[in-house]
Amino acid sequence: MEGFSNSIALIGEMIPPKISGVENIINLTVQTIVIGLWGTIIGSFISLPVGFLSARNTSPNLLIYYIFRGLVTFLRSIPELLYALVLVVSFGIGPLPGIIALAISTVGLLGKFYSEAIESVDTRPLEALRATGSHSIQVFRYAIIPQILPSFVGYNLYLLDHNIRVAIVLGVVGAGGLGIELFSQIRSFNYPQVGGILVVILIVVSIIDRLSAKLRNDIYQYKLLAYHTKTKDVMVLVTIFILSLLSLKFLPIDTSELINGFKNLLPLLGDFLKLDFSELKTYLMLMLETIAIALTGTTIAVLLSVQLGMLMARNLVNNAFITNLLREMVNFLRAIPELVLALIFVSAVGLGPFAGVLAIALHTTGFLAKFYSEIVEDLDYRPIEALEAVGARLIQTIRHAIIPMILPLFNSYNLYILDRNVRAATVMGVVGAGGIGFELVMRIKLFEFDKVSAMILVIVFTLLIIDYFSAYLRRRFM
């Protein structure tokens, strides 16, 4: 309760938000977007061959398939912030570590998406072309690409949206962008400026979220990438390419920095391979605390989101003011990254796992409330009308008509979010919000990379177990 009052007081200090050094804030904001953009571009190019080699129906043989599938799984298991932490040691503070970290993470995520899209293609066009004597390149060009291209573009847009959000957070560890300024202002207790930066983050994320959603919707409805719009598609791709090249001027990177960074990275990789498990018990206890942070934050979020989701559903609440107000509040919670919220809560409630729980709870509420409201709005309305026709109250309608229909999907989303939150909780300690992240940062600062690699393996194996168990439960519930 004391922490709650401190949080309210801290929010009060951010009002009214102020922005001093507008030009610097604009430059850092653009730099954040460019870091996310180039991390996505580089990762996408690498992901293309990785996706085909990790798909069972296009991989040359089983050995290559298992090698690349394992690589994709491993890269996806490590949070972006951990990559950035290590890369900042090698390349120094700046946007370059952020771009490389996002590129590596993108390979893990897009490699999985690409391989699943490739494995789900309709095989009949492939068989038809092979029956006419077409060779592999022709089959690939005329049977596979037309099927997978819309999905691939949609995945890239999703990853671009995701990576720009993550790029904000990477600045907390010195990997460039707006996060560096935010962390600096919080440490200086300049809370009006913090409020101004949060407003900028909210505006940028909201614009990108809406733009990305609009483009993905157009793609899936075949308004883009259709045969009759080839000229338009080429113009869009050329425009993106030109803007990407122009955006490089916002990245203060030179070739020598890149070369020296890789030279510094090679000795670190040697230290990583030594693996010191002498404090394994400590790492396991910290990992349990990390899981507890994620589980507690997710539980709080579920309890809040069920109520918000019902009130946001337009087919249950016939009041546009309430639904729109709640939707904007939920959009705000979803737009602010959990690590940024953790930074604020550490200032309000002090160091420790409680700040991490609050950050995950609020950020997850933004996601789950949106998911829940969409599920409720897409329900079969006939059972609801039947109960309303016999005079059932709203509570009775929810209990006997809505809950039985939505419960399986709710459980599926909850398991997915819990899986995601365990990954997020592993880096909460970077800002002092509990879990294994704090110990990880301390070991990196002390250059004890043999212990860092042992902790990363503990994190990876834990996440893989949770990922497998969560997938198993989702299959059971669905």
ABEGO torsion letter per residue (X at the ends): XAAAAAAAAAAAAAOBBBBBGAAAAAAAAAAAAAAAAAAAAAAAAAAAAAAAAABAAABABAAAAAAAAAAAAAAAABBAAAAAAAAAAAAEBEAAAAAAAAAAAAAAAAAAAAAAAAAABBAAAAAAAAAAGBBAAAAAAAAAAAAAAAAAAAAAAAAAAAAAAAAAAAAAAGAEEAAAAAAAAAAAGBAAAAAAAAAAAAAAAAAAAAAAAAAAAAAAAGABGBAAAAAAAAAAAAAAAAAAAAAAAABBBBAAAAAAAAAAAAAAAAAAAAGBAAAAAAAAAAAAAAAAAAAAAAAAAAAAAAAAAAAABAAABBBAAAAAAAAAAAAAAAABBAAAAAAAAAAAAEBEAAAAAAAAAAAAAAAAAAAAAAAAAABBAAAAAAAAAAGBBAAAAAAAAAAAAAAAAAAAAAAAAAAAAAAAAAAAAAAGAEEAAAAAAAAAAAGBAAAAAAAAAAAAAAAAAAAAAAAAAAAAAX
